[in-house]
Amino acid sequence: MIKVNNLFEKGGSRVLPIVQAMQLLSEAGYEPLGPLVAQREFPLLVKKQQVVSVAKLVDPENIPVLQRLKQQPIPRMPRIEALLTAADCIVSVETLINGQTLADRLRAHGPFSPEMTVRVAQELLVTLQALGQQQIVHRDLKLSNVMDYRDHYYLIDVNAARQYHAEQESDTRLLGTSGFAAPENYGFAQTDQRSDLYSLGIVLNCLLTGQEPSGPLDATTLTQDSTWAPIIMKATALDPQQRYQSATAMLAALPGHDHYRPHHQSVIKRIQVQQWWPQAKRILQIGLWGLYGLLVIVAISTGFDQTTWHARVDFWVTGFMLIGAPLIAHYANRWLQRHWSVSRWHRYRWWLRVAEAIFIFWVLGRDG
């Protein structure tokens, strides 16, 4: 619980970011449900239109990555629903992946079979492929950031993610989790997709051995599986040049890759659809507005066919009511959704639709 005397910074002139975040969420129509983690205000579970999501405080440096992920969602990663900004606060709202982390599952059930480990690797590598296409490095791939949800494996928490820049020699911020992070995460070089592949190699070794990393990977902590050991050794080489150079290359090296290829191709096609859909949606919206404008022009020109000015005005008023009422009702609904609480909006929005229908039937009856 946030104490009232802590809501303002010293001097009382500036609202704390947490309070600004709550105001932003309220203004956007999100209803707070409670913290995702005990004893912490954020991440916060929120609800809008009966859908539960996760709200997080965001570092300004993460905005470019989050904006790109919002425009081009990645398969098996949380979808960025909204980015809310204020003077001293940025909040991201993303879909809730309500599953079990690999860390929890490993502690509860012990090591994974080699076959199950293949599946985890395949799905995460497809996700890393999509991130690589957008030049995004996750930088914090670890057991607790992979969620088992409905028998699929989701990569969560992009708070450490960054955009790859070929001209940089090292990262501006050093982030990652000890035991999982590649050496370059600590400033030795710039992180890139090979850094995520290093972390994935550590994760896969944990799944096979049932042990979380307590130090550098060596012969005593490496899996004894003869198929997996060379794959993990290559993925976790200290020199990035000695690792797999891309997620595609590591995917091709996995056991049973040929069997997985049809599913892999379907995922790639879905990624391609997600990339062009926003532009297609924009074109469709422009086309619909053009059609609406054409209907207005036709209604106006048809009105001139009436014999008297009284008949023309009456025709135009009736036409405007029929064509404009649904549009006005739609934008009224959107305005109410932004300014009312979620519960109030859900309670009254259908009455607006009923009033719209009654109004149109009244106009039709009046016209007849």
TORLO-902730 format. One line per 3 residues: number of its first residue (from 1); for each residue y, z, x of C-alpha. Coordinates in Angstrom, 3 decimals. Layout:
N
NUM> Y Z X; ... $
//
This chain:
368
1> 0.000 0.000 0.000; 3.492 -0.856 1.315; 5.885 2.104 1.272 $
4> 9.262 1.509 -0.364; 11.220 2.825 2.630; 9.461 0.276 4.844 $
7> 10.402 -2.762 2.781; 13.634 -3.266 4.714; 14.215 -3.471 8.414 $
10> 16.342 -0.829 10.107; 19.801 -0.842 8.572; 18.552 -2.172 5.235 $
13> 20.084 -5.608 5.692; 16.957 -7.712 5.976; 13.813 -7.864 3.836 $
16> 10.535 -7.645 5.744; 8.425 -10.838 5.920; 5.675 -9.247 3.810 $
19> 8.124 -8.653 0.954; 9.514 -12.182 1.321; 5.945 -13.479 1.185 $
22> 5.281 -11.641 -2.075; 8.510 -13.058 -3.530; 7.544 -16.598 -2.473 $
25> 4.113 -16.262 -4.073; 5.585 -14.894 -7.300; 8.146 -17.709 -7.522 $
28> 5.362 -20.269 -7.011; 3.332 -18.765 -9.859; 0.688 -16.959 -7.785 $
31> -0.559 -13.601 -9.053; -1.635 -11.145 -6.298; -5.150 -9.744 -6.710 $
34> -5.522 -7.639 -3.574; -5.983 -7.887 0.198; -8.900 -9.879 1.577 $
37> -9.373 -7.284 4.336; -9.061 -3.540 3.720; -6.012 -1.753 5.170 $
40> -4.115 -5.037 5.634; -1.576 -6.623 3.285; -2.496 -10.175 4.385 $
43> -4.583 -12.317 4.015; -4.117 -11.776 0.288; -6.233 -12.960 -2.626 $
46> -4.029 -14.670 -5.233; -4.671 -16.406 -8.551; -3.010 -19.366 -10.234 $
49> -4.311 -21.194 -13.302; -7.477 -19.050 -13.143; -8.226 -20.303 -9.605 $
52> -8.485 -17.699 -6.836; -7.062 -18.682 -3.433; -6.133 -17.022 -0.139 $
55> -2.511 -16.514 0.966; -1.767 -16.033 4.671; 1.320 -15.367 6.773 $
58> 1.843 -18.322 9.110; 3.416 -18.627 12.552; 6.163 -21.309 12.554 $
61> 4.375 -23.076 15.428; 1.429 -23.739 13.100; 3.476 -25.637 10.509 $
64> 2.907 -29.179 11.911; -0.868 -28.653 11.969; -0.956 -27.144 8.475 $
67> 1.204 -29.932 7.059; -1.153 -32.518 8.511; -4.200 -30.700 7.134 $
70> -2.505 -30.473 3.734; -1.915 -34.239 3.694; -5.346 -35.127 5.099 $
73> -7.925 -32.448 4.194; -10.908 -31.958 6.475; -14.461 -31.851 5.061 $
76> -15.925 -28.359 5.002; -12.684 -26.619 5.819; -10.428 -24.748 3.377 $
79> -7.950 -27.072 1.666; -4.282 -26.189 2.178; -2.918 -25.952 -1.384 $
82> 0.678 -24.983 -0.629; 3.106 -24.089 2.162; 5.851 -21.717 0.996 $
85> 8.854 -21.072 3.227; 11.732 -18.592 3.366; 14.259 -17.651 6.045 $
88> 11.948 -15.292 7.952; 8.589 -15.992 6.372; 6.072 -18.818 5.933 $
91> 3.045 -18.490 3.656; 0.087 -20.833 3.402; -2.165 -20.869 0.346 $
94> -5.655 -22.258 0.858; -8.906 -22.502 -1.071; -11.179 -19.469 -0.956 $
97> -14.527 -20.052 0.766; -16.404 -17.092 -0.677; -19.557 -16.986 1.415 $
100> -21.158 -15.081 4.296; -20.017 -15.489 7.886; -22.553 -16.447 10.534 $
103> -21.830 -13.099 12.215; -22.848 -11.178 9.078; -25.856 -13.390 8.460 $
106> -27.041 -13.019 12.056; -26.803 -9.234 11.838; -28.621 -9.195 8.495 $
109> -31.411 -11.715 9.140; -31.702 -12.166 12.894; -31.961 -15.427 14.887 $
112> -31.899 -18.862 13.265; -34.786 -21.268 13.646; -34.145 -24.318 15.871 $
115> -34.282 -26.530 12.760; -31.660 -24.461 10.932; -29.502 -24.416 14.063 $
118> -29.570 -28.227 14.076; -28.151 -28.263 10.575; -25.361 -25.830 11.462 $
121> -24.476 -27.936 14.506; -24.511 -31.200 12.564; -22.166 -29.992 9.847 $
124> -19.729 -28.336 12.250; -19.666 -31.400 14.503; -18.757 -33.623 11.539 $
127> -15.855 -31.238 10.863; -14.813 -31.346 14.534; -14.986 -35.153 14.431 $
130> -12.480 -35.179 11.575; -10.214 -32.710 13.398; -10.407 -34.881 16.497 $
133> -9.292 -37.931 14.527; -6.096 -36.012 13.745; -5.729 -34.721 17.336 $
136> -6.167 -31.113 16.150; -7.900 -28.425 18.223; -9.220 -25.398 16.289 $
139> -9.254 -23.065 19.363; -11.032 -20.143 17.660; -14.496 -21.378 16.708 $
142> -16.724 -18.289 16.580; -19.437 -16.700 14.431; -16.975 -14.923 12.136 $
145> -15.020 -18.158 11.545; -18.008 -20.117 10.230; -18.874 -19.448 6.598 $
148> -22.246 -20.095 4.958; -21.296 -21.150 1.424; -23.719 -22.789 -1.018 $
151> -26.047 -23.778 1.808; -23.299 -25.546 3.779; -21.318 -24.368 6.793 $
154> -17.521 -24.221 6.640; -15.097 -23.782 9.531; -12.334 -21.404 8.436 $
157> -9.127 -19.841 9.821; -6.830 -22.434 11.399; -4.260 -19.840 12.513 $
160> -4.960 -20.635 16.171; -5.142 -24.420 15.703; -2.780 -26.698 17.605 $
163> -1.879 -30.350 18.006; -3.173 -31.998 21.183; -0.436 -33.527 23.387 $
166> -1.626 -35.745 26.219; 1.457 -35.034 28.366; 0.974 -31.231 28.426 $
169> -0.876 -29.518 31.273; -1.617 -26.270 29.420; -1.158 -24.584 26.032 $
172> 2.137 -22.863 25.227; 0.229 -20.015 23.541; -3.008 -18.568 24.890 $
175> -5.314 -17.917 21.951; -9.033 -17.576 21.359; -11.733 -14.921 21.152 $
178> -13.299 -13.467 24.283; -16.883 -14.604 24.727; -16.361 -17.745 22.633 $
181> -13.181 -19.236 24.141; -13.375 -21.915 26.837; -11.741 -21.197 30.234 $
184> -8.811 -23.495 29.403; -7.941 -21.218 26.452; -6.661 -18.776 29.077 $
187> -4.147 -21.198 30.567; -6.194 -23.070 33.175; -5.615 -26.379 31.364 $
190> -4.646 -27.765 27.966; -7.243 -27.230 25.239; -8.718 -30.291 23.551 $
193> -11.815 -31.105 21.503; -14.032 -30.245 24.473; -12.740 -26.670 24.174 $
196> -14.038 -26.502 20.605; -17.367 -27.969 21.768; -17.608 -25.165 24.352 $
199> -17.106 -22.574 21.601; -19.638 -24.350 19.388; -22.179 -24.209 22.225 $
202> -21.709 -20.438 22.450; -22.087 -20.109 18.663; -25.317 -22.141 18.659 $
205> -26.725 -20.042 21.506; -25.952 -16.891 19.496; -27.818 -18.291 16.496 $
208> -30.891 -19.108 18.588; -31.005 -15.816 20.520; -29.704 -13.481 17.814 $
211> -27.273 -11.961 20.325; -23.491 -12.111 20.312; -21.862 -12.839 23.700 $
214> -21.225 -9.807 25.908; -20.183 -11.789 28.983; -20.418 -15.252 30.551 $
217> -23.345 -17.426 29.492; -26.016 -17.474 32.216; -29.780 -17.823 32.663 $
220> -30.395 -14.359 31.215; -28.440 -14.981 28.003; -29.213 -18.693 27.488 $
223> -31.745 -19.605 24.797; -35.298 -20.217 26.001; -35.740 -23.134 23.590 $
226> -36.476 -26.110 25.842; -34.808 -28.608 23.487; -31.631 -26.638 22.913 $
229> -31.061 -25.142 26.376; -29.821 -28.357 28.081; -27.596 -29.213 25.093 $
232> -25.939 -25.791 25.181; -25.616 -25.845 28.979; -23.794 -29.180 28.827 $
235> -21.528 -28.089 25.953; -20.544 -24.881 27.789; -19.972 -26.272 31.285 $
238> -16.982 -24.598 32.962; -15.514 -27.978 33.893; -14.432 -29.883 30.738 $
241> -15.331 -33.146 32.485; -18.979 -32.019 32.607; -19.175 -31.276 28.870 $
244> -19.735 -33.643 25.976; -16.501 -35.604 25.813; -16.369 -35.750 22.012 $
247> -17.995 -34.341 18.889; -19.577 -37.752 18.345; -21.275 -37.597 21.751 $
250> -22.664 -34.115 21.107; -23.802 -35.103 17.620; -25.769 -38.003 19.108 $
253> -27.507 -35.595 21.510; -28.820 -33.268 18.789; -32.524 -33.205 17.918 $
256> -33.278 -35.382 14.874; -29.905 -37.129 14.944; -31.356 -40.396 13.583 $
259> -32.709 -38.562 10.546; -29.256 -37.129 9.877; -27.352 -40.406 10.259 $
262> -27.312 -41.525 6.542; -25.764 -38.210 5.467; -23.375 -38.328 8.398 $
265> -22.181 -41.802 7.382; -21.552 -40.627 3.810; -19.370 -37.793 5.131 $
268> -17.399 -40.225 7.313; -16.801 -42.456 4.274; -15.538 -39.425 2.344 $
271> -13.148 -38.614 5.193; -11.824 -42.191 5.080; -11.260 -41.925 1.309 $
274> -9.371 -38.642 1.782; -7.124 -40.331 4.341; -5.970 -43.211 2.116 $
277> -6.009 -41.388 -1.241; -2.517 -39.750 -0.932; -0.916 -43.173 -0.363 $
280> -2.935 -44.709 -3.217; -1.900 -41.828 -5.470; 1.757 -42.459 -4.620 $
283> 1.393 -46.175 -5.427; -0.273 -45.284 -8.753; 2.587 -42.924 -9.638 $
286> 5.173 -45.627 -8.877; 3.200 -48.090 -10.995; 3.064 -45.695 -13.953 $
289> 6.815 -45.036 -13.726; 7.374 -48.795 -13.629; 5.237 -49.221 -16.755 $
292> 7.168 -46.442 -18.475; 10.474 -48.137 -17.607; 9.136 -51.437 -18.965 $
295> 8.250 -49.750 -22.268; 11.798 -48.389 -22.523; 13.270 -51.864 -21.880 $
298> 10.948 -53.421 -24.485; 11.901 -50.750 -27.028; 15.625 -51.341 -26.443 $
301> 15.336 -55.133 -26.665; 13.148 -54.927 -29.761; 15.764 -52.735 -31.424 $
304> 18.243 -55.622 -31.321; 15.943 -57.520 -33.694; 16.904 -55.121 -36.479 $
307> 19.365 -56.538 -38.996; 21.938 -53.698 -39.023; 23.330 -51.291 -36.447 $
310> 22.089 -48.376 -38.540; 18.561 -49.791 -38.424; 18.856 -50.443 -34.689 $
313> 19.991 -46.898 -33.909; 17.259 -45.481 -36.135; 14.655 -47.652 -34.332 $
316> 15.906 -46.578 -30.888; 15.933 -42.884 -31.815; 12.394 -43.119 -33.176 $
319> 11.221 -45.023 -30.101; 12.822 -42.512 -27.752; 11.138 -39.650 -29.599 $
322> 7.720 -41.289 -29.358; 8.063 -42.372 -25.719; 10.186 -39.522 -24.396 $
325> 8.652 -36.513 -26.164; 5.408 -36.462 -24.086; 7.417 -36.834 -20.860 $
328> 9.843 -34.063 -21.801; 6.939 -31.812 -22.819; 5.174 -32.517 -19.511 $
331> 8.188 -31.526 -17.389; 8.906 -28.540 -19.642; 5.336 -27.396 -18.996 $
334> 5.834 -27.770 -15.234; 9.139 -25.866 -15.358; 7.558 -23.020 -17.313 $
337> 4.628 -22.951 -14.889; 7.011 -22.442 -11.954; 9.187 -19.795 -13.621 $
340> 6.713 -17.824 -15.763; 3.908 -15.555 -14.652; 0.433 -17.095 -14.654 $
343> -0.772 -15.041 -17.631; 2.329 -15.807 -19.707; 2.185 -19.524 -18.923 $
346> -1.494 -19.754 -19.915; -0.718 -17.873 -23.124; 2.067 -20.202 -24.294 $
349> 1.481 -23.611 -22.711; -0.928 -24.760 -25.462; 1.665 -23.882 -28.099 $
352> 3.979 -26.360 -26.388; 1.299 -29.042 -26.684; 0.775 -28.187 -30.357 $
355> 4.531 -28.394 -30.986; 4.606 -31.771 -29.218; 1.790 -33.120 -31.429 $
358> 3.427 -31.827 -34.620; 6.732 -33.395 -33.565; 5.132 -36.818 -32.943 $
361> 3.281 -36.734 -36.282; 6.551 -35.795 -37.999; 8.312 -38.755 -36.384 $
364> 5.507 -41.110 -37.425; 5.583 -39.778 -40.994; 9.369 -40.036 -41.098 $
367> 9.190 -43.602 -39.798; 6.639 -44.504 -42.421 $
//
